[in-house]
Amino acid sequence: MQETAPQDLPQKLARGQRLLGIDPGSKTLGLAVSDGLLSIASPLTTLKRGKFTEDAARLAEICREERIGGLVIGLPVNMDGSEGPRCQSVRQFARNLVEKAGFELPIAFWDERLSTAAVERFLVDEADMTRKRRAEVVDKMAAAYILQGALDAIAARRPA
């Protein structure tokens, strides 16, 4: 699998293609999409994880429907910057998308440290959501947070 730096993704996309942000958890996959200008991330949905082949088929369908040209996958790096078993699991998920499911889209990883915590804090403090409602939206919101970080890095590399 060829890993791509997030800042290099725009050169790999066809005109009008968007990015899909994925927050991979053990039970769910939070998904978010960018706009066509690669400026804004929006929460899309949360998929309940099942068998890998079924999950990959659903992701492929979403990629076709949403005109996705690349993936930004959240990487759960430890607070000290090291990669532990959770990172290995996420990297294996990405390898499986390429090797077992035939995904040909460029894949970039984005450090997702504290993304879920930041989203939870926002949902409690700013949106005043109930615990039940937060549980329904936190994964796709975390995916949007991850994708927005990558989009901001892309924007920072663009000429003024």
DSSP file (Angstrom, degrees, kcal/mol; ACC not computed):
  #  RESIDUE AA STRUCTURE BP1 BP2  ACC     N-H-->O    O-->H-N    N-H-->O    O-->H-N    TCO  KAPPA ALPHA  PHI   PSI    X-CA   Y-CA   Z-CA
    1    1 A M              0   0    0      0, 0.0     2,-0.8     0, 0.0    94,-0.1   0.000 360.0 360.0 360.0 131.9    0.0    0.0    0.0
    2    2 A Q        -     0   0    0      2,-0.0   105,-0.7     0, 0.0     2,-0.3  -0.829 360.0-149.7 -95.3 111.2    1.3    3.4   -1.0
    3    3 A E  B     -a  107   0A   0     -2,-0.8     2,-0.4   103,-0.1   105,-0.2  -0.600  10.5-153.9 -80.0 140.9    0.7    6.0    1.8
    4    4 A T        -     0   0    0    103,-2.8   105,-0.4    -2,-0.3     5,-0.1  -0.899  18.5-116.7-114.4 142.1    0.2    9.6    0.6
    5    5 A A    >>  -     0   0    0     -2,-0.4     3,-1.9   103,-0.1     4,-0.5  -0.580  28.1-123.3 -71.3 139.6    0.9   12.7    2.6
    6    6 A P  G >4 S+     0   0    0      0, 0.0     3,-1.4     0, 0.0    -1,-0.1   0.869 111.7  58.7 -52.6 -37.9   -2.4   14.6    3.2
    7    7 A Q  G 34 S+     0   0    0      1,-0.3     4,-0.2     2,-0.1    -2,-0.0   0.710 103.1  53.9 -66.9 -18.7   -0.9   17.7    1.5
    8    8 A D  G X> S+     0   0    0     -3,-1.9     3,-0.5     1,-0.2     4,-0.5   0.511  82.9  90.4 -92.2  -5.5   -0.3   15.7   -1.7
    9    9 A L  G X< S+     0   0    0     -3,-1.4     3,-1.8    -4,-0.5     4,-0.5   0.883  75.4  62.4 -60.3 -42.0   -3.9   14.5   -2.0
   10   10 A P  G >4 S+     0   0    0      0, 0.0     3,-1.2     0, 0.0    -1,-0.2   0.865 100.0  54.7 -56.5 -36.1   -5.2   17.4   -4.2
   11   11 A Q  G <4 S+     0   0    0     -3,-0.5    -2,-0.2     1,-0.2    -3,-0.1   0.705 106.6  53.3 -68.5 -17.8   -2.7   16.5   -7.0
   12   12 A K  G << S+     0   0    0     -3,-1.8     2,-0.3    -4,-0.5    -1,-0.2   0.438  94.0  89.1 -96.4  -1.2   -4.1   13.0   -7.1
   13   13 A L  S <  S-     0   0    0     -3,-1.2     2,-0.1    -4,-0.5     3,-0.1  -0.744  72.0-129.1-101.4 145.0   -7.8   13.9   -7.5
   14   14 A A    >   -     0   0    0     -2,-0.3     3,-2.2     1,-0.2    -2,-0.1  -0.478  53.5 -70.6 -78.5 160.9   -9.7   14.5  -10.7
   15   15 A R  T 3  S+     0   0    0      1,-0.3    -1,-0.2    -2,-0.1     3,-0.1  -0.277 121.6  12.7 -55.1 131.4  -11.7   17.7  -10.9
   16   16 A G  T 3  S+     0   0    0     20,-0.3    -1,-0.3     1,-0.3     2,-0.1   0.342  92.3 134.8  84.1  -6.8  -14.7   17.7   -8.6
   17   17 A Q    <   -     0   0    0     -3,-2.2    -1,-0.3    19,-0.1     2,-0.2  -0.433  39.2-153.7 -74.8 153.9  -13.6   14.7   -6.6
   18   18 A R  E     -b   68   0A   0     49,-2.7    51,-3.5    48,-0.2    52,-0.9  -0.689  12.2-111.2-121.6 172.4  -13.9   14.9   -2.8
   19   19 A L  E     -b   70   0A   0     16,-0.3    15,-2.1    -2,-0.2     2,-0.5  -0.817  18.1-144.3-106.1 147.4  -12.1   13.3    0.1
   20   20 A L  E     -bC  71  33A   0     50,-2.3    52,-2.7    -2,-0.3     2,-0.4  -0.958  11.5-152.8-110.4 123.4  -13.7   10.8    2.6
   21   21 A G  E     -bC  72  32A   0     11,-3.0    11,-2.0    -2,-0.5     2,-0.5  -0.802  11.4-164.1 -93.6 136.1  -12.6   11.1    6.2
   22   22 A I  E     -bC  73  31A   0     50,-2.7    52,-2.9    -2,-0.4     9,-0.2  -0.982  16.4-166.9-126.5 126.8  -12.8    7.9    8.2
   23   23 A D  E     - C   0  30A   0      7,-2.8     7,-2.4    -2,-0.5     2,-0.6  -0.889  24.1-155.0-105.7  97.0  -12.7    7.6   12.0
   24   24 A P  E     + C   0  29A   0      0, 0.0     2,-0.2     0, 0.0     5,-0.2  -0.633  20.0 170.1 -83.8 118.5  -12.1    3.9   12.4
   25   25 A G        -     0   0    0      3,-2.8    -2,-0.0    -2,-0.6    24,-0.0  -0.670  47.3-106.9-113.1 174.1  -13.3    2.4   15.7
   26   26 A S  S    S+     0   0    0     -2,-0.2     3,-0.1     1,-0.2    -1,-0.0   0.797 118.9  24.1 -72.5 -26.6  -13.6   -1.2   16.8
   27   27 A K  S    S+     0   0    0      1,-0.2    22,-2.8    21,-0.1     2,-0.3   0.662 128.1  24.5-110.5 -22.4  -17.4   -1.0   16.6
   28   28 A T  E     - D   0  48A   0     20,-0.3    -3,-2.8    -5,-0.1     2,-0.5  -0.922  57.0-138.4-140.6 163.2  -18.1    1.7   14.1
   29   29 A L  E     -CD  24  47A   0     18,-2.5    18,-2.7    -2,-0.3     2,-0.4  -0.972  21.9-152.2-120.8 112.3  -16.6    3.7   11.2
   30   30 A G  E     -CD  23  46A   0     -7,-2.4    -7,-2.8    -2,-0.5     2,-0.4  -0.703  17.6-161.7 -81.7 135.2  -17.4    7.4   11.4
   31   31 A L  E     +CD  22  45A   0     14,-2.9    13,-3.0    -2,-0.4    14,-1.1  -0.942  16.8 170.6-125.3 142.9  -17.5    9.0    7.9
   32   32 A A  E     -CD  21  43A   0    -11,-2.0   -11,-3.0    -2,-0.4     2,-0.3  -0.968  16.4-147.2-141.7 155.6  -17.2   12.6    6.7
   33   33 A V  E     -CD  20  42A   0      9,-2.5     9,-3.0    -2,-0.3   -13,-0.2  -0.920   9.0-134.7-125.3 152.1  -16.9   14.2    3.3
   34   34 A S  E     - D   0  41A   0    -15,-2.1     7,-0.2    -2,-0.3     2,-0.1  -0.542  28.5-107.6 -91.8 165.8  -15.1   17.3    2.0
   35   35 A D    >   -     0   0    0      5,-1.3     3,-1.5    -2,-0.2   -16,-0.3  -0.384  41.4 -96.7 -79.8 173.2  -16.6   19.7   -0.4
   36   36 A G  T 3  S+     0   0    0      1,-0.3   -20,-0.3     2,-0.1   -19,-0.1   0.700 124.7  56.0 -67.1 -19.6  -15.3   19.8   -4.0
   37   37 A L  T 3  S-     0   0    0    -21,-0.1    -1,-0.3     3,-0.1   -19,-0.1   0.449 108.7-123.7 -90.6  -0.6  -12.9   22.6   -3.2
   38   38 A L  S <  S+     0   0    0     -3,-1.5   117,-0.1     2,-0.2    -2,-0.1   0.902  81.9 109.1  58.8  44.5  -11.3   20.7   -0.4
   39   39 A S        +     0   0    0      1,-0.3     2,-0.4   115,-0.1   116,-0.1   0.729  67.5  39.8-113.8 -38.5  -12.1   23.4    2.1
   40   40 A I        -     0   0    0    111,-0.0    -5,-1.3     2,-0.0     2,-0.4  -0.953  60.9-150.7-127.1 134.2  -14.9   22.1    4.4
   41   41 A A  E     -D   34   0A   0     -2,-0.4    -7,-0.2    -7,-0.2   103,-0.1  -0.845  14.6-169.4-100.2 137.6  -15.5   18.8    6.0
   42   42 A S  E     -D   33   0A   0     -9,-3.0    -9,-2.5    -2,-0.4    99,-0.0  -0.989  28.3-110.3-127.1 136.1  -19.1   17.7    6.8
   43   43 A P  E     +D   32   0A   0      0, 0.0   -11,-0.3     0, 0.0    98,-0.1  -0.362  36.4 177.0 -60.1 141.5  -20.2   14.7    8.8
   44   44 A L  E     -     0   0A   0    -13,-3.0     2,-0.3     1,-0.4   -12,-0.2   0.774  45.4 -50.0-111.9 -65.3  -21.8   12.0    6.6
   45   45 A T  E     -D   31   0A   0    -14,-1.1   -14,-2.9    95,-0.1     2,-0.5  -0.969  38.4-114.3-164.5 172.5  -22.8    8.9    8.6
   46   46 A T  E     -D   30   0A   0     -2,-0.3     2,-0.5   -16,-0.2   -16,-0.2  -0.994  25.7-154.9-122.4 125.5  -21.7    6.2   11.0
   47   47 A L  E     -D   29   0A   0    -18,-2.7   -18,-2.5    -2,-0.5     2,-0.5  -0.857  15.6-131.2-100.0 131.4  -21.4    2.6    9.8
   48   48 A K  E     -D   28   0A   0     -2,-0.5   -20,-0.3   -20,-0.2     2,-0.1  -0.698  34.6-118.2 -76.7 127.3  -21.7   -0.2   12.3
   49   49 A R        +     0   0    0    -22,-2.8     2,-0.1    -2,-0.5     3,-0.1  -0.416  48.0 149.1 -73.8 142.3  -18.8   -2.5   11.6
   50   50 A G        -     0   0    0      1,-0.4     2,-0.1    -2,-0.1    -1,-0.1  -0.275  58.7 -10.8-135.0-136.0  -19.4   -6.1   10.6
   51   51 A K     >  -     0   0    0     -2,-0.1     4,-2.4     1,-0.1     3,-0.4  -0.480  68.0-120.6 -70.3 144.7  -17.5   -8.4    8.4
   52   52 A F  H  > S+     0   0    0      1,-0.2     4,-3.1     2,-0.2     5,-0.3   0.895 110.9  54.4 -55.7 -44.4  -14.6   -6.6    6.6
   53   53 A T  H  > S+     0   0    0      1,-0.2     4,-2.0     2,-0.2    -1,-0.2   0.879 111.0  46.0 -60.8 -37.6  -15.9   -7.5    3.1
   54   54 A E  H  > S+     0   0    0     -3,-0.4     4,-2.2     2,-0.2    -1,-0.2   0.909 113.3  49.0 -69.9 -41.8  -19.3   -6.0    3.9
   55   55 A D  H  X S+     0   0    0     -4,-2.4     4,-2.4     1,-0.2    -2,-0.2   0.923 112.4  48.6 -61.9 -44.3  -17.8   -2.9    5.4
   56   56 A A  H  X S+     0   0    0     -4,-3.1     4,-2.7     1,-0.2    -1,-0.2   0.884 109.7  52.1 -64.5 -39.3  -15.5   -2.5    2.3
   57   57 A A  H  X S+     0   0    0     -4,-2.0     4,-2.1    -5,-0.3    -1,-0.2   0.907 110.5  47.9 -64.3 -41.1  -18.4   -2.9    0.0
   58   58 A R  H  X S+     0   0    0     -4,-2.2     4,-2.4     2,-0.2    -2,-0.2   0.909 112.3  49.6 -65.5 -41.3  -20.4   -0.2    1.8
   59   59 A L  H  X S+     0   0    0     -4,-2.4     4,-2.6     2,-0.2    -2,-0.2   0.916 110.0  50.8 -63.1 -42.4  -17.4    2.1    1.7
   60   60 A A  H  X S+     0   0    0     -4,-2.7     4,-2.0     2,-0.2    -1,-0.2   0.903 110.4  49.6 -62.0 -40.9  -16.9    1.5   -2.0
   61   61 A E  H  X S+     0   0    0     -4,-2.1     4,-2.6     2,-0.2    -1,-0.2   0.921 111.6  48.2 -63.8 -44.6  -20.6    2.3   -2.7
   62   62 A I  H  X S+     0   0    0     -4,-2.4     4,-2.6     1,-0.2    -2,-0.2   0.902 109.0  54.3 -62.2 -41.2  -20.3    5.5   -0.6
   63   63 A C  H  <>S+     0   0    0     -4,-2.6     5,-2.6     1,-0.2     4,-0.4   0.898 111.5  44.9 -61.1 -40.2  -17.1    6.5   -2.5
   64   64 A R  H ><5S+     0   0    0     -4,-2.0     3,-0.9     3,-0.2    -2,-0.2   0.945 115.4  46.6 -67.2 -47.6  -19.0    6.1   -5.9
   65   65 A E  H 3<5S+     0   0    0     -4,-2.6    -2,-0.2     1,-0.2    -1,-0.2   0.862 118.4  41.0 -63.3 -37.2  -22.1    8.0   -4.7
   66   66 A E  T 3<5S-     0   0    0     -4,-2.6    -1,-0.2    -5,-0.2   -48,-0.2   0.334 108.3-118.2 -97.3   6.6  -20.1   10.8   -3.2
   67   67 A R  T < 5 -     0   0    0     -3,-0.9   -49,-2.7    -4,-0.4     2,-0.4   0.941  46.0-175.8  55.3  51.7  -17.5   11.2   -6.0
   68   68 A I  E   < +b   18   0A   0     -5,-2.6   -49,-0.2   -51,-0.2    -1,-0.2  -0.642  22.0 174.7 -84.5 132.9  -14.6   10.3   -3.6
   69   69 A G  E     +     0   0A   0    -51,-3.5     2,-0.3    -2,-0.4   -50,-0.2   0.445  65.3  12.2-114.8  -4.6  -11.1   10.5   -4.9
   70   70 A G  E     -b   19   0A   0    -52,-0.9   -50,-2.3    35,-0.2     2,-0.4  -0.979  64.6-126.5-167.8 158.5   -9.1    9.9   -1.8
   71   71 A L  E     -be  20 107A   0     35,-2.7    37,-2.7    -2,-0.3     2,-0.5  -0.908   6.8-164.2-116.2 140.1   -9.3    8.7    1.8
   72   72 A V  E     -be  21 108A   0    -52,-2.7   -50,-2.7    -2,-0.4     2,-0.5  -0.974  18.6-167.1-119.0 112.7   -8.1   10.4    5.0
   73   73 A I  E     -be  22 109A   0     35,-2.9    37,-2.3    -2,-0.5     2,-0.2  -0.873  21.6-120.5-108.2 128.8   -8.0    7.9    7.8
   74   74 A G  E     - e   0 110A   0    -52,-2.9    37,-0.2    -2,-0.5    35,-0.0  -0.466  22.8-153.6 -67.3 131.1   -7.7    8.9   11.5
   75   75 A L  E     - e   0 111A   0     35,-3.0    37,-2.3    -2,-0.2     2,-2.3  -0.937  10.7-140.0-111.0 115.8   -4.6    7.3   13.1
   76   76 A P        -     0   0    0      0, 0.0     8,-0.4     0, 0.0    11,-0.3  -0.423  30.1-177.1 -79.4  72.6   -4.9    6.9   16.9
   77   77 A V        -     0   0    0     -2,-2.3     6,-0.2     6,-0.1     5,-0.1  -0.393  30.0-107.0 -68.4 143.2   -1.3    7.9   17.8
   78   78 A N    >   -     0   0    0      4,-2.8     3,-2.3     1,-0.1    -1,-0.1  -0.264  32.9-104.6 -65.7 159.9   -0.4    7.7   21.5
   79   79 A M  T 3  S+     0   0    0      1,-0.3    -1,-0.1     2,-0.1    -2,-0.1   0.787 122.6  55.7 -59.2 -28.1    0.0   11.0   23.4
   80   80 A D  T 3  S-     0   0    0      2,-0.1    -1,-0.3     1,-0.0     3,-0.1   0.403 122.2-106.1 -85.5   4.2    3.8   10.6   23.3
   81   81 A G  S <  S+     0   0    0     -3,-2.3    -2,-0.1     1,-0.3     2,-0.1   0.366  79.8 127.7  90.7  -5.2    3.7   10.4   19.5
   82   82 A S        -     0   0    0     -5,-0.1    -4,-2.8     1,-0.0     2,-0.5  -0.409  59.0-121.8 -82.1 161.8    4.4    6.7   19.3
   83   83 A E        +     0   0    0     -6,-0.2    -6,-0.1    -2,-0.1    -1,-0.0  -0.916  34.1 178.0-106.8 125.5    2.2    4.2   17.4
   84   84 A G     >  -     0   0    0     -2,-0.5     4,-1.9    -8,-0.4     3,-0.5  -0.234  51.1 -63.7-108.5-161.6    0.7    1.3   19.4
   85   85 A P  H  > S+     0   0    0      0, 0.0     4,-2.2     0, 0.0     5,-0.1   0.820 129.1  57.7 -58.7 -34.8   -1.6   -1.6   18.6
   86   86 A R  H  > S+     0   0    0      2,-0.2     4,-2.0     1,-0.2     5,-0.1   0.894 106.8  48.7 -65.6 -38.1   -4.5    0.6   17.7
   87   87 A C  H  > S+     0   0    0     -3,-0.5     4,-2.9   -11,-0.3     5,-0.2   0.915 109.8  52.1 -65.0 -42.3   -2.4    2.3   15.0
   88   88 A Q  H  X S+     0   0    0     -4,-1.9     4,-2.2     1,-0.2    -2,-0.2   0.900 108.9  51.1 -59.9 -40.2   -1.3   -1.1   13.7
   89   89 A S  H  X S+     0   0    0     -4,-2.2     4,-2.2     2,-0.2    -1,-0.2   0.906 111.2  47.0 -63.7 -42.7   -5.0   -2.1   13.5
   90   90 A V  H  X S+     0   0    0     -4,-2.0     4,-2.2     2,-0.2    -2,-0.2   0.913 111.8  50.1 -66.9 -43.0   -5.9    1.0   11.5
   91   91 A R  H  X S+     0   0    0     -4,-2.9     4,-2.4     1,-0.2    -1,-0.2   0.885 110.7  50.5 -62.8 -37.3   -2.9    0.6    9.2
   92   92 A Q  H  X S+     0   0    0     -4,-2.2     4,-2.8    -5,-0.2    -2,-0.2   0.893 106.9  54.6 -66.9 -39.3   -4.0   -3.0    8.6
   93   93 A F  H  X S+     0   0    0     -4,-2.2     4,-1.9     2,-0.2    -2,-0.2   0.931 110.3  46.5 -56.8 -46.7   -7.5   -1.9    7.9
   94   94 A A  H  X S+     0   0    0     -4,-2.2     4,-1.6     2,-0.2    -2,-0.2   0.916 111.7  50.7 -63.9 -43.7   -6.1    0.5    5.2
   95   95 A R  H  X S+     0   0    0     -4,-2.4     4,-3.5     1,-0.2     5,-0.4   0.906 109.2  52.0 -59.8 -41.0   -3.9   -2.3    3.7
   96   96 A N  H  X>S+     0   0    0     -4,-2.8     4,-2.0     1,-0.2     5,-1.8   0.869 103.6  57.2 -64.8 -36.3   -6.9   -4.6    3.6
   97   97 A L  H  <5S+     0   0    0     -4,-1.9     6,-2.9     3,-0.2    -1,-0.2   0.908 117.4  34.9 -58.3 -40.6   -8.9   -2.0    1.7
   98   98 A V  H  X5S+     0   0    0     -4,-1.6     4,-0.7     4,-0.2    -2,-0.2   0.951 127.4  34.0 -77.7 -52.6   -6.2   -2.0   -1.0
   99   99 A E  H  <5S+     0   0    0     -4,-3.5    -3,-0.2    -5,-0.2    -2,-0.2   0.863 131.7  24.7 -79.0 -37.7   -5.1   -5.6   -1.0
  100  100 A K  T  <5S+     0   0    0     -4,-2.0    -3,-0.2    -5,-0.4    -1,-0.1   0.793 131.1  35.1 -98.6 -32.7   -8.4   -7.5   -0.3
  101  101 A A  T  4<S-     0   0    0     -5,-1.8    -3,-0.2    -4,-0.1    -2,-0.1   0.505 100.0-124.0-103.8  -5.6  -11.1   -5.0   -1.4
  102  102 A G     <  +     0   0    0     -4,-0.7    -4,-0.2    -6,-0.3     2,-0.2   0.719  42.8 171.7  74.5  21.4   -9.2   -3.6   -4.4
  103  103 A F        -     0   0    0     -6,-2.9    -1,-0.2    -7,-0.2    -2,-0.1  -0.464  13.4-177.9 -64.6 133.1   -9.4    0.1   -3.4
  104  104 A E        +     0   0    0     -2,-0.2    -1,-0.1     2,-0.1    -6,-0.1   0.279  42.3 116.1-114.1   7.3   -7.3    2.2   -5.7
  105  105 A L  S    S-     0   0    0      1,-0.1   -35,-0.2   -35,-0.0     2,-0.1  -0.484  75.7-101.8 -76.6 146.0   -7.8    5.5   -4.1
  106  106 A P        -     0   0    0      0, 0.0   -35,-2.7     0, 0.0     2,-0.5  -0.439  38.7-150.2 -64.3 142.4   -4.9    7.4   -2.5
  107  107 A I  E     -ae   3  71A   0   -105,-0.7  -103,-2.8   -37,-0.2     2,-0.4  -0.969  16.0-178.8-122.4 128.4   -4.9    7.0    1.3
  108  108 A A  E     - e   0  72A   0    -37,-2.7   -35,-2.9    -2,-0.5     2,-0.3  -0.941  17.3-140.7-121.1 147.2   -3.5    9.5    3.8
  109  109 A F  E     - e   0  73A   0   -105,-0.4     2,-0.4    -2,-0.4   -35,-0.2  -0.826  12.4-161.6-105.2 147.8   -3.4    9.1    7.6
  110  110 A W  E     - e   0  74A   0    -37,-2.3   -35,-3.0    -2,-0.3     2,-0.3  -0.997  28.6-111.2-132.0 130.1   -4.1   12.0   10.0
  111  111 A D  E     - e   0  75A   0     -2,-0.4   -37,-0.1   -37,-0.2    38,-0.0  -0.401  32.3-173.7 -58.5 116.9   -3.1   12.1   13.6
  112  112 A E    >   +     0   0    0    -37,-2.3     3,-2.7    -2,-0.3     4,-0.4   0.208  21.0 155.0-103.3  16.3   -6.4   11.9   15.4
  113  113 A R  T 3  S-     0   0    0    -38,-0.3   -35,-0.1     1,-0.3    -2,-0.0  -0.183  77.1  -5.4 -48.2 127.9   -5.2   12.4   19.0
  114  114 A L  T 3> S+     0   0    0      1,-0.1     4,-2.7     3,-0.0    -1,-0.3   0.519  93.4 126.9  66.6   9.4   -8.0   13.9   21.1
  115  115 A S  H <> S+     0   0    0     -3,-2.7     4,-2.3     2,-0.2     5,-0.2   0.943  76.5  43.3 -63.1 -46.7  -10.4   14.2   18.2
  116  116 A T  H  > S+     0   0    0     -4,-0.4     4,-2.9     1,-0.2    -1,-0.2   0.906 114.5  50.9 -65.2 -40.0  -13.2   12.3   19.9
  117  117 A A  H  > S+     0   0    0      2,-0.2     4,-2.4     1,-0.2    -1,-0.2   0.907 110.7  49.0 -63.2 -41.2  -12.6   14.1   23.2
  118  118 A A  H  X S+     0   0    0     -4,-2.7     4,-2.1     2,-0.2    -2,-0.2   0.911 113.2  46.6 -64.7 -42.2  -12.7   17.5   21.4
  119  119 A V  H  X S+     0   0    0     -4,-2.3     4,-2.8     2,-0.2    -2,-0.2   0.922 111.9  50.6 -66.8 -43.9  -15.9   16.6   19.6
  120  120 A E  H  X S+     0   0    0     -4,-2.9     4,-2.2     1,-0.2     5,-0.2   0.926 110.4  50.2 -57.8 -45.3  -17.5   15.2   22.9
  121  121 A R  H  X S+     0   0    0     -4,-2.4     4,-3.1     1,-0.2     5,-0.4   0.913 111.9  47.8 -61.6 -43.1  -16.5   18.5   24.7
  122  122 A F  H  X>S+     0   0    0     -4,-2.1     4,-2.4     1,-0.2     5,-1.8   0.931 111.2  50.2 -62.3 -45.6  -18.1   20.6   21.9
  123  123 A L  H  <5S+     0   0    0     -4,-2.8     6,-2.5     3,-0.2    -1,-0.2   0.835 118.2  39.3 -64.8 -32.6  -21.3   18.5   21.9
  124  124 A V  H  <5S+     0   0    0     -4,-2.2     4,-0.4     4,-0.2    -2,-0.2   0.943 125.7  33.5 -78.9 -52.0  -21.6   18.8   25.7
  125  125 A D  H  <5S+     0   0    0     -4,-3.1    -3,-0.2    -5,-0.2    -2,-0.2   0.913 133.2  21.7 -74.9 -44.6  -20.5   22.4   26.1
  126  126 A E  T  <5S+     0   0    0     -4,-2.4    -3,-0.2    -5,-0.4    -4,-0.1   0.870 132.1  33.5 -96.0 -41.4  -21.8   24.1   23.0
  127  127 A A  S   <S-     0   0    0     -5,-1.8    -3,-0.2     2,-0.1    -4,-0.2   0.614  87.0-143.8 -94.6 -12.6  -24.6   21.9   21.6
  128  128 A D        +     0   0    0     -4,-0.4    -4,-0.2    -6,-0.4     2,-0.2   0.897  35.6 175.3  51.7  47.1  -25.9   20.7   25.0
  129  129 A M        -     0   0    0     -6,-2.5    -1,-0.2     1,-0.1    -2,-0.1  -0.533  31.7-112.3 -86.1 149.4  -26.7   17.3   23.6
  130  130 A T     >  -     0   0    0     -2,-0.2     4,-2.6     1,-0.1     5,-0.2  -0.340  30.9-109.5 -70.9 160.2  -27.9   14.4   25.6
  131  131 A R  H  > S+     0   0    0      1,-0.2     4,-2.2     2,-0.2     5,-0.1   0.893 119.3  51.6 -58.4 -41.7  -25.6   11.4   26.1
  132  132 A K  H  > S+     0   0    0      1,-0.2     4,-1.1     2,-0.2    -1,-0.2   0.935 111.9  45.0 -63.2 -47.1  -27.8    9.3   23.8
  133  133 A R  H  > S+     0   0    0      1,-0.2     4,-1.1     2,-0.2     3,-0.3   0.887 110.9  54.3 -65.9 -39.0  -27.8   11.8   21.0
  134  134 A R  H >X S+     0   0    0     -4,-2.6     4,-2.6     1,-0.2     3,-0.7   0.916 104.3  55.0 -59.2 -43.3  -24.0   12.3   21.4
  135  135 A A  H 3< S+     0   0    0     -4,-2.2     4,-0.4     1,-0.2    -1,-0.2   0.821 106.4  52.9 -60.4 -30.9  -23.5    8.6   21.0
  136  136 A E  H 3< S+     0   0    0     -4,-1.1    -1,-0.2    -3,-0.3    -2,-0.2   0.780 122.9  24.8 -75.0 -27.1  -25.4    8.8   17.7
  137  137 A V  H <X S+     0   0    0     -4,-1.1     4,-2.3    -3,-0.7     5,-0.2   0.589  93.8  90.3-115.1 -13.1  -23.3   11.6   16.2
  138  138 A V  H  X S+     0   0    0     -4,-2.6     4,-2.5     1,-0.2     5,-0.2   0.854  87.4  51.3 -62.3 -37.4  -19.8   11.5   17.8
  139  139 A D  H  > S+     0   0    0     -4,-0.4     4,-2.0     2,-0.2    -1,-0.2   0.928 113.6  42.2 -68.3 -44.0  -18.2    9.1   15.4
  140  140 A K  H  > S+     0   0    0      2,-0.2     4,-1.8     1,-0.2    -1,-0.2   0.851 115.3  51.6 -71.4 -31.2  -19.2   11.0   12.2
  141  141 A M  H  X S+     0   0    0     -4,-2.3     4,-2.2     2,-0.2    -2,-0.2   0.893 108.8  50.7 -68.6 -38.6  -18.3   14.3   13.9
  142  142 A A  H  X S+     0   0    0     -4,-2.5     4,-2.5    -5,-0.2    -2,-0.2   0.886 108.2  53.2 -64.0 -38.2  -14.9   13.0   14.9
  143  143 A A  H  X S+     0   0    0     -4,-2.0     4,-2.8     1,-0.2  -111,-0.2   0.903 109.3  48.6 -62.5 -40.3  -14.4   11.9   11.2
  144  144 A A  H  X S+     0   0    0     -4,-1.8     4,-2.8     2,-0.2    -2,-0.2   0.890 110.1  51.6 -65.7 -38.8  -15.3   15.5   10.2
  145  145 A Y  H  X S+     0   0    0     -4,-2.2     4,-1.8     2,-0.2    -2,-0.2   0.920 112.7  45.8 -62.2 -45.0  -12.8   16.9   12.8
  146  146 A I  H  X S+     0   0    0     -4,-2.5     4,-1.7     2,-0.2    -2,-0.2   0.945 115.0  46.4 -62.7 -50.0  -10.1   14.5   11.4
  147  147 A L  H  X S+     0   0    0     -4,-2.8     4,-2.7     1,-0.2    -2,-0.2   0.889 109.4  54.6 -62.8 -39.6  -10.8   15.4    7.8
  148  148 A Q  H  X S+     0   0    0     -4,-2.8     4,-2.7     1,-0.2    -1,-0.2   0.887 104.6  54.9 -63.4 -37.6  -11.0   19.2    8.6
  149  149 A G  H  X S+     0   0    0     -4,-1.8     4,-1.8     2,-0.2    -1,-0.2   0.923 110.8  45.0 -59.0 -43.9   -7.5   18.9   10.1
  150  150 A A  H  X S+     0   0    0     -4,-1.7     4,-2.2     2,-0.2    -2,-0.2   0.907 112.3  51.4 -66.5 -41.5   -6.2   17.4    6.8
  151  151 A L  H  X S+     0   0    0     -4,-2.7     4,-2.6     1,-0.2    -2,-0.2   0.890 108.4  52.0 -63.1 -38.6   -8.0   20.0    4.7
  152  152 A D  H  X S+     0   0    0     -4,-2.7     4,-2.0     2,-0.2    -1,-0.2   0.887 109.2  50.2 -63.9 -38.7   -6.5   22.8    6.8
  153  153 A A  H  X S+     0   0    0     -4,-1.8     4,-0.8     2,-0.2    -2,-0.2   0.884 110.7  49.7 -66.0 -38.1   -3.1   21.4    6.2
  154  154 A I  H >X S+     0   0    0     -4,-2.2     3,-0.9     1,-0.2     4,-0.6   0.935 110.5  50.1 -63.1 -46.6   -3.8   21.2    2.5
  155  155 A A  H >< S+     0   0    0     -4,-2.6     3,-0.9     1,-0.3    -2,-0.2   0.855 104.4  58.7 -61.6 -36.1   -5.0   24.9    2.5
  156  156 A A  H 3< S+     0   0    0     -4,-2.0    -1,-0.3     1,-0.2    -2,-0.2   0.763 105.0  50.8 -66.1 -24.4   -1.8   26.0    4.3
  157  157 A R  H << S+     0   0    0     -3,-0.9    -1,-0.2    -4,-0.8    -2,-0.2   0.573  88.8 101.6 -88.7 -11.1    0.3   24.6    1.5
  158  158 A R  S << S-     0   0    0     -3,-0.9     2,-0.1    -4,-0.6    -3,-0.0  -0.471  84.1-103.9 -74.5 144.5   -1.7   26.4   -1.3
  159  159 A P              0   0    0      0, 0.0    -1,-0.1     0, 0.0    -2,-0.1  -0.410 360.0 360.0 -65.4 144.9   -0.1   29.6   -2.7
  160  160 A A              0   0    0     -2,-0.1    -2,-0.0    -4,-0.1    -3,-0.0   0.475 360.0 360.0 -71.1 360.0   -1.8   32.7   -1.4
